[in-house]
Amino acid sequence: MLRFPRPPLRSALVTGVFGGSLMSAGMELIGTESPPVRFAGLQLTAVGASVARNAASGAPMLSDITLPIYPLYVRVRPGTSTPITARVSVMTATRLATLLTAGGHPTVDWRATVATGAPVLRSPRWRLPSESCPPPCEGSFAQHNAGVIVYSSSAGTDYDLRRTLAHESLHLAQQTRDALLDAIPASDAALGRLGTSGRFVSRFFVVDVLMPLRAVDEGEARIRGASRRNSWYETEARAFAPGGALR
């Protein structure tokens, strides 16, 4: 593994702030609710998270960039012997396989999948069961979980599908931010400790289970006694896409 000298604190701070600005700009793009820029917004968010992660580790700003095309993480490392590699997100692959084989019979919305950069499924159910919208609420229009978006059959009738997908794509961007800053480095470190076999597995898979920002979101909401619809993640998503109050 390449090791880089630690940059001066001021330089690292400036680079980190720049990375944060890119993440914010990416989420702003998604929040415009325009399908043609949704994929670009996700990738810009990922570039920003990669820049911030590189700043924290002392690596050059663009030396290691991860771009999500779920269920894949595409890693770009210019100047190395393998400048472009791809690894499978274990969480996304598992979630997708579960949804497609669980008997709910969702179908893949290929147009939305390409525009989003992640699997987008259409459920035949009128509403989706949701902990943030318990009875007598009829359920949610759409949900994001582990890099997969599912929307209900009512999302294009009772509620604008474009707004629905923009809101859930912001949750996708939040997950991407957490994955690049924390889950991927944690997976690499954990698998590296397993020796040759672990390093071999890490060439093809990312065990992206450690999501501390998501854990903080859940914990903070519980401490406040707030519902999930008023959690930090939901509030942030609504701030970038005001029309996306979906539940």
N, C-alpha and C positions, 0 to 999 in steps of 0.2 A: 504494500500500500504506500502510495506517495505521501510524504510528509512535507509540509510547507512551514517556513518560519512564521511565527506569529507577527501580524502587521501591527503598527502602532494603534493604540486604542482609538484615536480620533479617526484614522482611516477605516478601521473596522466598523465604527459607529456610523460613519457616513455611508459606507457600502450597505450596511444593514438597513438604514433608513431608505436608501434607494430601492433596495429589495422590497421593503414594505410598501413603498409608493407604487411599484409595479404590481404588487398583489392587489392593492386598492383599485388601481386603474383597470385591472382585469375584471374585477368584480363589478366595477362601474359599467364596463362593456356588457357584461351579462345582464345587468340591471336595466339596460335600455330595452330589453324584451324583444330585441331584433334577432331572429334566428340566424341570419347570415354572420353575425359577429359573436354568437355564443361560443363556438369552438375557439375562436381567437381569444376570447376573454378567459377561458379556462387555461389555455396555454400561457397567456401572459401572467396569470396568477401563479402558474407553476414556475415560470422563469423567475419571478420575484421571490418565490420561496426558495428556489435553488440559489439565487444570489445571496439571500440572507443566511442560508445554511453554509455556504462557502465562506462568507465573512466570519461566521462563528468558528469555523475550523481553521481559518488562516489560509484557505486556498484562494487562488486568483478568482476574480469575480465570475467569469464565464468558463471556468475550467471544467465544471461538472454540472451539467444541466439535465434535469429529468422532466420529460414531457409525458403527461398521462394520455393514453388512448385506451381507456379501460376496456378489457381487463389487463392491459399491458402498461408497464412503465418503460418508456423509451429513454435510455440514458445516452447522452451526447457528451463525449470527452475528447475535444479536439486535440490532435497531436499525440494521442496514445496509439498503441498497436491495434486496439479495437475501438475506434472512435464512436461507433454507434452499436448499442446492444439493446436487447429488449428482455424484460422479465415479467412473469405473470404475477398479478396481485392475487394472493391466496384468498383474501376476503371477498374480492369482487367475483372471482371465478366460482367460489363456493355459493355466494348469494345468487348468482345467475343460474347456476345448475339447480339450486333448490327451487327457485321460482318456476323454472321451466319444466320441472319434473314433479312438482307437488300436487298437481291435479287442478289448479286454478285455471289452467288453459289460457295464460296470457299470450299475446302475440307480439313479435318484435316490430316496432315502428321504425323501419330502416331509415326513413328520411330524417326523423328526429334523432336517431342514433348517430348518424353521420354529422348532423348539425351540432350535436352536443359534445361528442367525443367520449361517449359512454353509452352502455346499453339503455335503451328506453323501451319499455314494454307497455302495451295497452291491455288492461284487465277488462274482462267482460262484466265485472261487477259494477253496479251503479255508483257505489261509494266503497272506499277501502276502510276496513276496521282500523281505528287509530286510538292510541292511549291519550293523545292530546285532544281528541274529540269523542269522548265516551257518550253512551246513550244519555239523554234522548237525542243527542246530535247524531246525524245519519252517517257520520264518518268523514274521511278526508277525500279531497279530489285527487291528490297525488302524494307520493312518498318517495323520499330518497333514503337508501340504506346501502352502505358499503360499496358505493360506486355504481349502483343500479337505480334507475328511476322507473317507477311504475305509476301510470295514471289511470283513473277510472273511466268508465264509458260516459260518465256525466261531465267529464272535464271539458269537453268541447261544446257542451250545451248549456248547462247551468253556469259554467264559468269559462272564461276565455282560455283556450288551451295554450296560447302563446304566453300568457301571464303565468299559467300553471307551471310550464316547463322552465320559464325564467327563474321562478322562485326555487324550484327544486334544483336547478343548475347552480344556483348560489350555494345551496347546501353541498353540492358536489365540489364546488370550489373550496368550501370550508374544509371538507375532508382532504382534498388535495394538499392544501396548505399544511394540515396536520401530518399527513403522510410524509411529505417531503422534509418537513422540519424535524419530525420525531420518529415516525413508524419505520421508514426505510433505514435510517441509520441504526435504529435499535435492532431491526431484523438482521442487518449485516453484522453487527457486533455479536449478537447472540449466536448466529449460525457460524461465525468465525471461531467462536470458542469451542465448537464441536469438532474442530480439526479438519482433515481433508474432506471427509464426507459432508460436513456442514458447508464448507466453502464451495464444494461442487453444487450442492443444492442452491446456494445463493446466486449461482450463475444464471439460474433459470427461474427462481421464485423469490418473491418478497412476502414474508410472513408479516403483513402489515396490521397487526392486532393492537399495537400500543398507540393509542390516540389520546394523549394527555389533554389536549385542548377540548376534545369532546368530553372527557371525564370531568374537567373543570366546569364545562357548561352544565352537565347533569348535576354535579355537586352543588354549584352555586344556586341553581334553580330550587333544589331541595332545601337548602339552607334558608332561602327566602320564602319557601312555601309557595312558590309560583308554579303555575301550570306550564307544561312543555311549550305551549304556544307563546308564552311570555319569557322563555329562556333567552340567554344571550345569543345563541345561534339564530333563533327565530327573529329576534329583534334586529340583529345585524342584517339578515336576509331581507327583512321588510324595509330597512333603511336604504338598501341599494335598489330594491324594486318595490316602491311604495304600493303598487297595484297588486302585490302578491300576498295579501292576507288571505290565506287559503282555507283556514279551518275555523 
